Amino acid sequence: MSTAVSPEVLNFLSTLEINNNREWFNENKQRYLQIKENFENVVNTIISEVADFDSSVERLEAKKCIFRIYKDTRFSQDKTPYKTNIGASLVEKGPKTLNHAGYYIHIEPGKSFLAGGVYMTEPKNLKAIRAAISSHSDAFLKILNEKSFKDILELQGTKLVKVPQGFDKEDPMGDYLKFKQFTVFHPLSDDEIQDKNFVKNTVQVLKEIYPFNRFLNEAIGK
């Protein structure tokens, strides 16, 4: 069982972008199943190693974490039927799956990245995260300012124009309180995706994300 990303993954996705139609996909379905199997093996290995420092992922199975390649085009102007990426979300399963912080692995030619944090969550959880940032600013800033963290990760997300209601507009953490998503990103080149040490390197990045996720999940009430 290979635990390296096959070169065929990027090759297939690049070719799919040019031939994004059902006829071509059906003719190449076996190729897709092969890259999916390869990606599942890689993700299962990553889950196993991340579980050493984050027990919340230890019961996850890659096949249940990987997103479908089929697009929902009902509300999109782009009617091409397939995604040109393959990705997996490593979040503890349960009724609050979308509400908690987790890890994301995204492979797409020229646009691959690793990410962590919360992208979509209920308003009450977003408010709880902001309250934790305001009241535990030292702990939050310590995570963001850790050299090993800030050298490889960037906090991103859309922001409000003003500090949200319910918080002091003069709060020293006001700029952080404006965030509507709390996500951190680490870009990956195509060469990094195909590196024989991809799993090892990915696990190291996710390990740096872990304290950030833990802060968010403790605020939400994991």
N, CA, C and O of each residue as an XYZ file, in Angstrom:
888
protein
N       0.853     -1.201      0.000
C       0.000      0.000      0.000
C       0.884      1.245      0.000
O       1.691      1.450      0.907
N       0.716      2.073     -1.035
C       1.544      3.274     -1.146
C       1.068      4.358     -0.185
O      -0.132      4.597     -0.044
N       2.030      5.012      0.478
C       1.678      6.139      1.338
C       2.252      7.439      0.774
O       2.384      8.432      1.490
N       2.590      7.423     -0.508
C       3.015      8.637     -1.206
C       1.954      8.977     -2.241
O       1.277      8.089     -2.760
N       1.811     10.243     -2.534
C       0.834     10.657     -3.543
C       1.366     10.283     -4.919
O       2.462     10.690     -5.305
N       0.582      9.507     -5.652
C       0.987      9.082     -6.984
C       1.023     10.268     -7.944
O       0.162     11.146     -7.868
N       2.012     10.309     -8.852
C       2.033     11.374     -9.868
C       0.750     11.393    -10.703
O       0.389     12.419    -11.280
N       0.074     10.257    -10.758
C      -1.156     10.160    -11.539
C      -2.261     11.040    -10.972
O      -3.180     11.419    -11.697
N      -2.184     11.371     -9.679
C      -3.223     12.213     -9.075
C      -3.263     13.573     -9.759
O      -4.316     14.008    -10.225
N      -2.118     14.241     -9.818
C      -2.077     15.551    -10.467
C      -2.311     15.433    -11.969
O      -2.946     16.296    -12.576
N      -1.793     14.357    -12.562
C      -1.996     14.157    -14.003
C      -3.481     14.034    -14.332
O      -3.978     14.657    -15.270
N      -4.175     13.221    -13.546
C      -5.608     13.013    -13.794
C      -6.382     14.308    -13.616
O      -7.213     14.661    -14.453
N      -6.107     15.027    -12.508
C      -6.852     16.254    -12.230
C      -6.588     17.321    -13.294
O      -7.494     18.071    -13.656
N      -5.351     17.392    -13.795
C      -5.021     18.353    -14.855
C      -5.777     18.025    -16.132
O      -6.290     18.918    -16.806
N      -5.845     16.741    -16.461
C      -6.539     16.322    -17.672
C      -8.045     16.494    -17.525
O      -8.732     16.834    -18.488
N      -8.555     16.258    -16.322
C      -9.976     16.441    -16.063
C     -10.394     17.893    -16.264
O     -11.491     18.168    -16.751
N      -9.522     18.814    -15.890
C      -9.846     20.237    -16.046
C     -10.090     20.585    -17.516
O     -10.909     21.448    -17.833
N      -9.372     19.906    -18.403
C      -9.506     20.150    -19.844
C     -10.699     19.395    -20.419
O     -11.310     19.824    -21.399
N     -11.021     18.259    -19.792
C     -12.079     17.380    -20.321
C     -13.178     17.178    -19.277
O     -13.534     16.049    -18.939
N     -13.705     18.291    -18.778
C     -14.673     18.203    -17.689
C     -16.072     17.926    -18.240
O     -16.931     18.806    -18.299
N     -16.263     16.670    -18.640
C     -17.568     16.245    -19.151
C     -17.787     14.781    -18.797
O     -16.835     14.044    -18.540
N     -19.034     14.373    -18.785
C     -19.377     13.020    -18.319
C     -18.837     11.923    -19.229
O     -18.447     10.856    -18.757
N     -18.815     12.185    -20.528
C     -18.336     11.156    -21.454
C     -16.872     10.820    -21.166
O     -16.501      9.651    -21.055
N     -16.040     11.874    -21.048
C     -14.618     11.619    -20.785
C     -14.437     10.965    -19.420
O     -13.651     10.028    -19.278
N     -15.159     11.454    -18.421
C     -15.001     10.902    -17.068
C     -15.390      9.429    -17.032
O     -14.696      8.618    -16.417
N     -16.477      9.084    -17.677
C     -16.905      7.684    -17.681
C     -15.878      6.787    -18.370
O     -15.656      5.648    -17.957
N     -15.260      7.313    -19.419
C     -14.231      6.542    -20.115
C     -12.977      6.373    -19.256
O     -12.211      5.425    -19.432
N     -12.783      7.311    -18.324
C     -11.588      7.288    -17.478
C     -11.920      7.020    -16.012
O     -11.150      7.370    -15.118
N     -13.062      6.405    -15.778
C     -13.524      6.151    -14.404
C     -12.529      5.290    -13.622
O     -12.318      5.509    -12.430
N     -11.929      4.327    -14.284
C     -10.978      3.450    -13.601
C      -9.766      4.242    -13.128
O      -9.241      3.978    -12.047
N      -9.315      5.209    -13.924
C      -8.197      6.069    -13.504
C      -8.572      6.840    -12.252
O      -7.770      6.970    -11.326
N      -9.799      7.352    -12.228
C     -10.235      8.094    -11.049
C     -10.269      7.205     -9.819
O      -9.820      7.612     -8.747
N     -10.797      5.991     -9.962
C     -10.865      5.079     -8.822
C      -9.474      4.740     -8.295
O      -9.297      4.526     -7.096
N      -8.498      4.692     -9.181
C      -7.127      4.404     -8.763
C      -6.516      5.567     -7.980
O      -5.836      5.352     -6.977
N      -6.759      6.802     -8.442
C      -6.182      7.940     -7.700
C      -6.924      8.133     -6.381
O      -6.336      8.564     -5.389
N      -8.214      7.814     -6.376
C      -8.970      7.905     -5.129
C      -8.447      6.904     -4.113
O      -8.309      7.224     -2.932
N      -8.157      5.694     -4.571
C      -7.611      4.671     -3.675
C      -6.251      5.102     -3.125
O      -5.964      4.926     -1.941
N      -5.426      5.667     -3.996
C      -4.124      6.157     -3.561
C      -4.281      7.256     -2.504
O      -3.589      7.256     -1.486
N      -5.196      8.184     -2.760
C      -5.414      9.284     -1.823
C      -5.960      8.759     -0.500
O      -5.581      9.257      0.560
N      -6.840      7.767     -0.543
C      -7.361      7.164      0.678
C      -6.227      6.567      1.517
O      -6.193      6.735      2.736
N      -5.313      5.879      0.861
C      -4.180      5.288      1.578
C      -3.340      6.357      2.255
O      -2.925      6.209      3.405
N      -3.094      7.444      1.518
C      -2.308      8.555      2.059
C      -3.018      9.181      3.258
O      -2.406      9.418      4.299
N      -4.309      9.443      3.100
C      -5.066     10.090      4.172
C      -5.175      9.182      5.393
O      -5.087      9.664      6.522
N      -5.361      7.890      5.193
C      -5.408      6.972      6.336
C      -4.103      6.984      7.119
O      -4.110      6.912      8.347
N      -2.986      7.075      6.410
C      -1.694      7.146      7.086
C      -1.557      8.453      7.860
O      -1.051      8.468      8.982
N      -2.011      9.546      7.256
C      -1.974     10.846      7.934
C      -2.839     10.812      9.193
O      -2.418     11.283     10.249
N      -4.046     10.256      9.082
C      -4.935     10.153     10.244
C      -4.251      9.391     11.371
O      -4.290      9.813     12.527
N      -3.628      8.275     11.032
C      -2.956      7.448     12.039
C      -1.875      8.216     12.773
O      -1.714      8.067     13.984
N      -1.131      9.042     12.041
C      -0.023      9.779     12.651
C      -0.512     11.017     13.402
O       0.051     11.374     14.436
N      -1.550     11.671     12.893
C      -2.109     12.835     13.592
C      -2.748     12.398     14.909
O      -2.729     13.146     15.886
N      -3.307     11.200     14.937
C      -3.945     10.682     16.148
C      -2.971     10.570     17.316
O      -3.393     10.508     18.470
N      -1.677     10.544     17.027
C      -0.670     10.483     18.090
C      -0.682     11.743     18.957
O      -0.321     11.695     20.133
N      -1.106     12.893     18.362
C      -1.153     14.129     19.149
C      -2.551     14.731     19.224
O      -2.788     15.641     20.018
N      -3.484     14.234     18.406
C      -4.871     14.727     18.438
C      -5.809     13.523     18.387
O      -6.106     12.999     17.313
N      -6.264     13.099     19.541
C      -7.081     11.884     19.627
C      -8.442     12.033     18.955
O      -9.124     11.035     18.728
N      -8.848     13.262     18.633
C     -10.177     13.459     18.041
C     -10.299     12.830     16.656
O     -11.411     12.599     16.180
N      -9.163     12.548     16.000
C      -9.228     12.000     14.641
C      -9.058     10.486     14.601
O      -9.181      9.883     13.535
N      -8.778      9.867     15.737
C      -8.351      8.469     15.709
C      -9.414      7.508     15.185
O      -9.069      6.419     14.725
N     -10.680      7.868     15.238
C     -11.738      6.979     14.743
C     -12.147      7.285     13.302
O     -13.044      6.640     12.759
N     -11.504      8.245     12.697
C     -11.869      8.625     11.333
C     -11.373      7.608     10.316
O     -10.346      6.958     10.511
N     -12.128      7.484      9.222
C     -11.730      6.657      8.091
C     -11.628      7.562      6.865
O     -12.509      8.382      6.605
N     -10.548      7.399      6.125
C     -10.318      8.277      4.982
C     -11.483      8.284      4.013
O     -11.860      9.339      3.504
N     -12.062      7.108      3.749
C     -13.125      7.036      2.740
C     -14.340      7.872      3.132
O     -15.119      8.274      2.268
N     -14.507      8.137      4.427
C     -15.621      8.961      4.891
C     -15.228     10.433      5.033
O     -16.078     11.289      5.276
N     -13.934     10.718      4.880
C     -13.434     12.097      5.011
C     -13.226     12.770      3.659
O     -13.167     13.996      3.571
N     -13.115     11.965      2.611
C     -12.813     12.500      1.288
C     -14.091     13.001      0.616
O     -15.118     12.323      0.621
N     -14.009     14.180      0.047
C     -15.175     14.777     -0.599
C     -15.451     14.120     -1.957
O     -14.536     13.676     -2.650
N     -16.736     14.073     -2.313
C     -17.134     13.567     -3.626
C     -16.566     14.455     -4.724
O     -16.438     15.667     -4.552
N     -16.229     13.848     -5.842
C     -15.695     14.616     -6.967
C     -16.831     15.228     -7.789
O     -16.607     16.106     -8.622
N     -18.052     14.749     -7.541
C     -19.198     15.250     -8.302
C     -19.679     16.583     -7.720
O     -19.900     16.696     -6.515
N     -19.837     17.586     -8.581
C     -20.264     18.906     -8.145
C     -21.779     19.008     -8.059
O     -22.506     18.336     -8.790
N     -22.230     19.846     -7.169
C     -23.642     20.225     -7.119
C     -23.779     21.494     -7.943
O     -23.391     22.574     -7.497
N     -24.322     21.369     -9.123
C     -24.373     22.512    -10.050
C     -25.725     23.227    -10.038
O     -25.962     24.116    -10.856
N     -26.605     22.847     -9.124
C     -27.962     23.406     -9.132
C     -27.981     24.924     -9.006
O     -28.799     25.595     -9.636
N     -27.078     25.461     -8.192
C     -27.102     26.907     -7.926
C     -25.838     27.598     -8.435
O     -25.470     28.671     -7.957
N     -25.183     26.975     -9.403
C     -23.926     27.514     -9.926
C     -24.049     27.813    -11.414
O     -24.684     27.068    -12.161
N     -23.434     28.912    -11.829
C     -23.396     29.229    -13.262
C     -22.454     28.288    -13.998
O     -22.630     28.026    -15.188
N     -21.445     27.778    -13.279
C     -20.509     26.815    -13.858
C     -21.157     25.431    -13.806
O     -21.316     24.861    -12.726
N     -21.525     24.900    -14.946
C     -22.243     23.629    -14.999
C     -21.324     22.437    -15.287
O     -21.811     21.334    -15.534
N     -20.008     22.643    -15.258
C     -19.122     21.488    -15.425
C     -19.382     20.529    -14.267
O     -19.504     20.965    -13.123
N     -19.468     19.229    -14.550
C     -19.985     18.281    -13.547
C     -19.006     17.815    -12.477
O     -19.425     17.227    -11.480
N     -17.703     18.067    -12.663
C     -16.735     17.491    -11.722
C     -15.805     18.545    -11.123
O     -15.438     19.523    -11.773
N     -15.441     18.314     -9.879
C     -14.415     19.137     -9.236
C     -13.068     18.768     -9.841
O     -12.850     17.622    -10.234
N     -12.176     19.730     -9.915
C     -10.839     19.452    -10.444
C      -9.828     19.392     -9.301
O      -8.650     19.705     -9.473
N     -10.318     18.982     -8.131
C      -9.463     18.806     -6.969
C      -9.935     17.573     -6.208
O     -11.026     17.055     -6.446
N      -9.101     17.119     -5.299
C      -9.485     16.046     -4.396
C      -9.091     16.496     -2.994
O      -7.976     16.970     -2.777
N     -10.000     16.346     -2.056
C      -9.735     16.876     -0.718
C     -10.327     16.013      0.362
O     -11.213     15.196      0.112
N      -9.828     16.201      1.577
C     -10.321     15.456      2.729
C     -10.402     16.381      3.931
O      -9.503     17.188      4.171
N     -11.489     16.256      4.684
C     -11.682     17.030      5.901
C     -11.580     16.104      7.102
O     -12.361     15.164      7.242
N     -10.617     16.374      7.962
C     -10.396     15.550      9.151
C     -10.984     16.272     10.353
O     -10.314     17.065     11.013
N     -12.247     15.980     10.621
C     -12.972     16.586     11.731
C     -13.695     15.476     12.455
O     -14.293     14.605     11.825
N     -13.644     15.500     13.786
C     -14.325     14.495     14.578
C     -15.793     14.424     14.184
O     -16.483     15.443     14.167
N     -16.273     13.230     13.868
C     -17.634     13.075     13.389
C     -18.642     13.169     14.532
O     -18.341     12.835     15.678
N     -19.840     13.631     14.192
C     -20.870     13.783     15.198
C     -21.841     14.852     14.786
O     -21.719     15.396     13.689
N     -22.809     15.179     15.629
C     -23.834     16.161     15.269
C     -23.284     17.564     15.062
O     -23.953     18.408     14.465
N     -22.065     17.826     15.552
C     -21.492     19.167     15.408
C     -20.289     19.169     14.467
O     -19.393     20.003     14.597
N     -20.275     18.240     13.531
C     -19.122     18.091     12.645
C     -18.683     19.411     12.017
O     -17.502     19.757     12.049
N     -19.641     20.150     11.445
C     -19.280     21.389     10.756
C     -18.934     22.512     11.732
O     -18.370     23.533     11.337
N     -19.270     22.320     12.992
C     -19.091     23.402     13.945
C     -17.716     23.420     14.596
O     -17.296     24.448     15.127
N     -17.020     22.304     14.562
C     -15.749     22.228     15.251
C     -14.563     22.429     14.323
O     -14.664     22.247     13.110
N     -13.450     22.805     14.909
C     -12.225     23.000     14.148
C     -11.627     21.655     13.766
O     -11.694     20.696     14.535
N     -11.049     21.591     12.587
C     -10.405     20.372     12.115
C      -9.314     20.701     11.120
O      -8.815     21.825     11.070
N      -8.948     19.699     10.322
C      -7.870     19.835      9.342
C      -8.429     19.580      7.941
O      -9.395     18.835      7.775
N      -7.813     20.204      6.937
C      -8.261     20.015      5.563
C      -7.047     19.839      4.665
O      -6.074     20.589      4.752
N      -7.123     18.832      3.798
C      -6.068     18.548      2.824
C      -6.669     18.737      1.440
O      -7.656     18.086      1.098
N      -6.090     19.611      0.651
C      -6.642     19.961     -0.665
C      -5.558     19.777     -1.721
O      -4.505     20.412     -1.656
N      -5.820     18.900     -2.698
C      -4.873     18.681     -3.791
C      -5.517     19.115     -5.099
O      -6.560     18.601     -5.503
N      -4.878     20.058     -5.740
C      -5.339     20.609     -7.018
C      -4.122     21.165     -7.734
O      -3.372     21.933     -7.131
N      -3.892     20.816     -8.989
C      -2.703     21.287     -9.692
C      -2.505     22.792     -9.573
O      -3.350     23.577    -10.002
N      -1.381     23.182     -8.987
C      -1.052     24.598     -8.841
C      -1.798     25.329     -7.743
O      -1.558     26.516     -7.523
N      -2.706     24.639     -7.044
C      -3.542     25.312     -6.034
C      -3.707     24.478     -4.766
O      -4.700     24.638     -4.055
N      -2.773     23.608     -4.473
C      -2.914     22.730     -3.313
C      -2.590     23.468     -2.017
O      -1.815     24.425     -2.013
N      -3.191     23.013     -0.919
C      -2.910     23.631      0.378
C      -3.353     22.718      1.513
O      -4.117     21.774      1.314
N      -2.857     23.022      2.701
C      -3.323     22.425      3.947
C      -3.983     23.530      4.746
O      -3.587     24.692      4.650
N      -4.991     23.177      5.538
C      -5.683     24.198      6.312
C      -6.197     23.619      7.622
O      -6.262     22.404      7.808
N      -6.558     24.522      8.519
C      -7.141     24.115      9.791
C      -8.046     25.214     10.302
O      -8.084     26.313      9.749
N      -8.783     24.904     11.373
C      -9.669     25.894     11.963
C     -11.119     25.644     11.630
O     -11.514     24.518     11.330
N     -11.923     26.712     11.683
C     -13.351     26.617     11.361
C     -13.678     27.574     10.219
O     -13.335     28.756     10.253
N     -14.348     27.031      9.210
C     -14.772     27.840      8.069
C     -16.261     28.156      8.168
O     -16.691     29.272      7.874
N     -17.040     27.161      8.585
C     -18.481     27.351      8.783
C     -18.824     26.887     10.191
O     -18.458     25.780     10.588
N     -19.513     27.712     10.937
C     -19.946     27.315     12.268
C     -21.165     28.147     12.660
O     -21.425     29.191     12.063
N     -21.894     27.694     13.642
C     -23.089     28.407     14.072
C     -22.719     29.750     14.704
O     -21.640     29.887     15.281
N     -23.609     30.738     14.597
C     -23.333     32.055     15.190
C     -22.945     31.991     16.659
O     -22.064     32.730     17.099
N     -23.598     31.111     17.426
C     -23.272     31.024     18.856
C     -21.838     30.547     19.066
O     -21.179     30.960     20.020
N     -21.358     29.684     18.183
C     -19.986     29.201     18.306
C     -18.986     30.276     17.884
O     -17.921     30.420     18.485
N     -19.342     31.022     16.851
C     -18.487     32.128     16.420
C     -18.369     33.163     17.539
O     -17.290     33.703     17.782
N     -19.471     33.430     18.208
C     -19.461     34.367     19.332
C     -18.594     33.829     20.470
O     -17.866     34.587     21.111
N     -18.673     32.524     20.721
C     -17.867     31.909     21.783
C     -16.383     31.995     21.467
O     -15.570     32.233     22.360
N     -16.023     31.801     20.198
C     -14.615     31.907     19.790
C     -14.123     33.334     19.998
O     -13.033     33.553     20.528
N     -14.933     34.301     19.578
C     -14.537     35.704     19.749
C     -14.386     36.060     21.227
O     -13.470     36.788     21.610
N     -15.297     35.538     22.051
C     -15.218     35.818     23.492
C     -13.943     35.233     24.084
O     -13.310     35.852     24.939
N     -13.564     34.037     23.628
C     -12.339     33.406     24.121
C     -11.105     34.191     23.690
O     -10.153     34.337     24.456
N     -11.130     34.695     22.457
C     -10.002     35.498     21.961
C      -9.877     36.783     22.770
O      -8.772     37.213     23.098
N     -11.016     37.395     23.088
C     -11.003     38.635     23.861
C     -10.514     38.410     25.285
O      -9.710     39.187     25.801
N     -10.998     37.347     25.917
C     -10.683     37.125     27.336
C      -9.391     36.340     27.559
O      -8.817     36.380     28.647
N      -8.939     35.635     26.537
C      -7.695     34.853     26.650
C      -6.739     35.257     25.529
O      -6.172     34.417     24.830
N      -6.583     36.557     25.388
C      -5.783     37.083     24.279
C      -4.334     36.599     24.316
O      -3.746     36.314     23.273
N      -3.761     36.505     25.516
C      -2.360     36.076     25.617
C      -2.176     34.668     25.059
O      -1.217     34.403     24.333
N      -3.099     33.765     25.402
C      -3.000     32.387     24.926
C      -3.166     32.314     23.409
O      -2.462     31.562     22.734
N      -4.103     33.102     22.883
C      -4.353     33.097     21.437
C      -3.151     33.658     20.685
O      -2.712     33.084     19.688
N      -2.623     34.772     21.162
C      -1.482     35.399     20.486
C      -0.224     34.538     20.595
O       0.608     34.530     19.688
N      -0.088     33.818     21.703
C       1.068     32.930     21.854
C       1.070     31.863     20.765
O       2.123     31.515     20.229
N      -0.116     31.345     20.440
C      -0.224     30.354     19.368
C       0.163     30.976     18.029
O       0.979     30.418     17.295
N      -0.418     32.122     17.713
C      -0.168     32.759     16.415
C       1.268     33.229     16.250
O       1.801     33.249     15.141
N       1.894     33.610     17.369
C       3.242     34.178     17.297
C       4.359     33.160     17.492
O       5.539     33.503     17.410
N       3.986     31.906     17.751
C       4.998     30.856     17.848
C       5.736     30.787     16.512
O       5.107     30.661     15.461
N       7.069     30.868     16.550
C       7.835     30.965     15.304
C       7.536     29.809     14.351
O       7.369     30.021     13.150
N       7.468     28.587     14.883
C       7.244     27.425     14.026
C       5.861     27.470     13.388
O       5.636     26.861     12.343
N       4.934     28.193     14.018
C       3.576     28.358     13.493
C       3.550     29.449     12.417
O       3.122     29.210     11.287
N       4.009     30.636     12.780
C       3.864     31.764     11.851
C       4.791     31.668     10.642
O       4.575     32.343      9.636
N       5.827     30.825     10.741
C       6.717     30.649      9.588
C       6.046     29.877      8.461
O       6.442     30.013      7.303
N       5.036     29.069      8.777
C       4.431     28.212      7.756
C       2.925     28.376      7.608
O       2.336     27.824      6.679
N       2.289     29.127      8.509
C       0.838     29.241      8.486
C       0.396     30.698      8.512
O       1.056     31.557      9.096
N      -0.734     30.954      7.867
C      -1.283     32.307      7.808
C      -2.758     32.271      8.189
O      -3.525     31.473      7.649
N      -3.156     33.140      9.125
C      -4.559     33.262      9.503
C      -5.308     33.988      8.394
O      -4.921     35.082      7.983
N      -6.387     33.369      7.913
C      -7.168     33.955      6.828
C      -8.653     33.853      7.142
O      -9.069     33.106      8.027
N      -9.437     34.616      6.402
C     -10.889     34.571      6.561
C     -11.476     35.940      6.248
O     -10.794     36.958      6.368
N     -12.736     35.960      5.848
C     -13.391     37.237      5.601
C     -13.617     37.956      6.930
O     -13.741     37.324      7.979
N     -13.669     39.292      6.869
C     -13.762     40.081      8.093
C     -14.897     41.100      8.012
O     -15.261     41.575      6.937
N     -15.433     41.413      9.166
C     -16.400     42.496      9.285
C     -15.653     43.829      9.184
O     -14.442     43.887      9.399
N     -16.373     44.879      8.861
C     -15.771     46.213      8.809
C     -15.527     46.730     10.226
O     -14.532     47.403     10.497
N     -16.461     46.399     11.127
C     -16.374     46.888     12.506
C     -16.322     45.720     13.489
O     -16.675     44.590     13.151
N     -15.881     46.012     14.699
C     -15.928     45.014     15.768
C     -17.394     44.617     15.972
O     -18.252     45.495     16.068
N     -17.700     43.326     16.038
C     -19.104     42.895     16.126
C     -19.804     43.359     17.395
O     -19.168     43.638     18.412
N     -21.103     43.434     17.313
C     -21.910     43.829     18.464
C     -21.676     42.857     19.627
O     -21.483     41.656     19.443
N     -21.703     43.437     20.829
C     -21.480     42.622     22.021
C     -20.047     42.662     22.505
O     -19.726     42.122     23.564
N     -19.164     43.318     21.710
C     -17.759     43.438     22.090
C     -17.355     44.913     22.087
O     -17.856     45.708     21.292
N     -16.454     45.254     22.979
C     -15.962     46.625     23.083
C     -15.238     47.003     21.798
O     -14.307     46.319     21.374
N     -15.673     48.097     21.182
C     -15.035     48.508     19.920
C     -13.580     48.915     20.118
O     -12.823     49.022     19.153
N     -13.189     49.143     21.377
C     -11.792     49.480     21.673
C     -11.010     48.262     22.169
O      -9.879     48.404     22.634
N     -11.592     47.085     22.077
C     -10.914     45.864     22.515
C      -9.575     45.735     21.790
O      -9.536     45.830     20.564
N      -8.467     45.518     22.527
C      -7.154     45.378     21.885
C      -7.112     44.254     20.842
O      -6.277     44.273     19.938
N      -8.015     43.277     20.973
C      -8.074     42.163     20.019
C      -9.123     42.409     18.937
O      -9.522     41.493     18.217
N      -9.559     43.659     18.839
C     -10.634     44.008     17.922
C     -10.424     43.548     16.498
O     -11.375     43.115     15.846
N      -9.209     43.628     15.999
C      -8.956     43.237     14.613
C      -9.211     41.752     14.398
O      -9.678     41.341     13.336
N      -8.899     40.947     15.419
C      -9.159     39.506     15.326
C     -10.645     39.211     15.492
O     -11.162     38.271     14.888
N     -11.326     40.000     16.300
C     -12.754     39.767     16.532
C     -13.590     40.008     15.283
O     -14.725     39.540     15.194
N     -13.043     40.728     14.328
C     -13.757     41.005     13.078
C     -13.828     39.790     12.154
O     -14.643     39.766     11.231
N     -12.995     38.792     12.389
C     -12.986     37.619     11.509
C     -14.324     36.883     11.572
O     -14.892     36.690     12.647
N     -14.816     36.476     10.399
C     -16.042     35.677     10.314
C     -15.719     34.190     10.183
O     -16.562     33.338     10.465
N     -14.512     33.889      9.760
C     -13.978     32.522      9.769
C     -12.614     32.569     10.438
O     -11.890     33.559     10.332
N     -12.276     31.499     11.120
C     -10.959     31.406     11.742
C     -10.242     30.199     11.146
O     -10.358     29.075     11.633
N      -9.502     30.471     10.079
C      -8.815     29.402      9.355
C      -7.355     29.777      9.133
O      -7.021     30.947      8.944
N      -6.503     28.778      9.158
C      -5.091     28.976      8.860
C      -4.729     28.134      7.644
O      -5.230     27.022      7.476
N      -3.848     28.676      6.791
C      -3.522     28.042      5.523
C      -2.017     27.852      5.350
O      -1.203     28.650      5.816
N      -1.685     26.769      4.666
C      -0.305     26.489      4.285
C      -0.313     26.042      2.826
O      -0.780     24.941      2.533
N       0.194     26.868      1.897
C       0.174     26.492      0.476
C       1.150     25.356      0.183
O       2.160     25.193      0.868
N       0.828     24.573     -0.850
C       1.685     23.466     -1.269
C       1.928     23.545     -2.767
O       0.999     23.769     -3.543
N       3.162     23.363     -3.166
C       3.492     23.327     -4.591
C       3.241     21.914     -5.126
O       3.093     20.964     -4.357
N       3.197     21.794     -6.447
C       3.033     20.472     -7.056
C       4.195     19.554     -6.682
O       4.005     18.355     -6.478
N       5.397     20.122     -6.595
C       6.565     19.321     -6.211
C       6.417     18.790     -4.789
O       6.799     17.654     -4.507
N       5.863     19.609     -3.890
C       5.666     19.175     -2.503
C       4.627     18.058     -2.413
O       4.752     17.148     -1.594
N       3.606     18.135     -3.258
C       2.586     17.088     -3.281
C       3.211     15.746     -3.658
O       2.863     14.709     -3.093
N       4.132     15.774     -4.611
C       4.713     14.541     -5.130
C       5.991     14.122     -4.401
O       6.604     13.111     -4.745
N       6.387     14.903     -3.394
C       7.576     14.561     -2.615
C       7.343     13.252     -1.859
O       6.249     13.012     -1.348
N       8.359     12.422     -1.789
C       8.228     11.135     -1.092
C       7.937     11.329      0.399
O       7.419     10.426      1.056
N       8.270     12.508      0.929
C       8.023     12.808      2.339
C       6.737     13.606      2.558
O       6.581     14.261      3.589
N       5.814     13.553      1.590
C       4.592     14.336      1.697
C       3.835     14.057      2.991
O       3.406     14.991      3.669
N       3.667     12.796      3.337
C       2.923     12.452      4.552
C       3.617     13.019      5.780
O       2.978     13.656      6.618
N       4.904     12.793      5.889
C       5.671     13.290      7.039
C       5.576     14.801      7.145
O       5.359     15.340      8.230
N       5.737     15.489      6.012
C       5.695     16.951      6.013
C       4.293     17.476      6.333
O       4.143     18.480      7.029
N       3.281     16.795      5.823
C       1.904     17.195      6.097
C       1.578     17.051      7.572
O       0.976     17.943      8.171
N       1.972     15.940      8.153
C       1.708     15.707      9.575
C       2.377     16.788     10.421
O       1.818     17.223     11.428
N       3.559     17.218     10.021
C       4.260     18.257     10.782
C       3.487     19.577     10.733
O       3.404     20.285     11.736
N       2.925     19.906      9.573
C       2.121     21.135      9.461
C       0.858     21.011     10.306
O       0.491     21.948     11.016
N       0.197     19.870     10.233
C      -1.030     19.683     11.014
C      -0.740     19.708     12.508
O      -1.589     20.117     13.300
N       0.439     19.276     12.891
C       0.820     19.321     14.310
C       0.941     20.772     14.775
O       0.615     21.088     15.920
N       1.406     21.650     13.893
C       1.484     23.071     14.229
C       0.084     23.684     14.319
O      -0.141     24.620     15.086
N      -0.854     23.152     13.531
C      -2.228     23.653     13.547
C      -2.963     23.219     14.817
O      -3.875     23.910     15.272
N      -2.575     22.089     15.384
C      -3.310     21.496     16.500
C      -3.591     22.461     17.652
O      -4.736     22.506     18.101
N      -2.621     23.243     18.169
C      -2.940     24.163     19.280
C      -4.000     25.202     18.897
O      -4.812     25.602     19.731
N      -3.988     25.629     17.646
C      -4.990     26.579     17.142
C      -6.371     25.931     17.169
O      -7.335     26.527     17.650
N      -6.463     24.707     16.651
C      -7.739     23.977     16.677
C      -8.211     23.743     18.105
O      -9.395     23.890     18.408
N      -7.287     23.381     18.971
C      -7.653     23.098     20.365
C      -8.230     24.340     21.037
O      -9.210     24.253     21.777
N      -7.621     25.496     20.777
C      -8.134     26.751     21.339
C      -9.559     26.992     20.873
O     -10.426     27.327     21.680
N      -9.811     26.826     19.578
C     -11.144     27.066     19.025
C     -12.156     26.075     19.587
O     -13.269     26.457     19.946
N     -11.773     24.807     19.666
C     -12.703     23.780     20.145
C     -13.005     23.920     21.618
O     -14.123     23.642     22.050
N     -12.023     24.348     22.398
C     -12.280     24.588     23.820
C     -13.220     25.768     23.998
O     -14.035     25.778     24.920
N     -13.115     26.761     23.123
C     -14.029     27.911     23.175
C     -15.445     27.485     22.834
O     -16.404     27.900     23.485
N     -15.570     26.654     21.808
C     -16.892     26.186     21.376
C     -17.511     25.283     22.424
O     -18.726     25.282     22.626
N     -16.656     24.508     23.094
C     -17.157     23.546     24.081
C     -17.185     22.160     23.488
O     -18.247     21.550     23.357
N     -16.023     21.667     23.132
C     -15.906     20.379     22.438
C     -16.345     19.227     23.358
O     -16.317     18.066     22.950
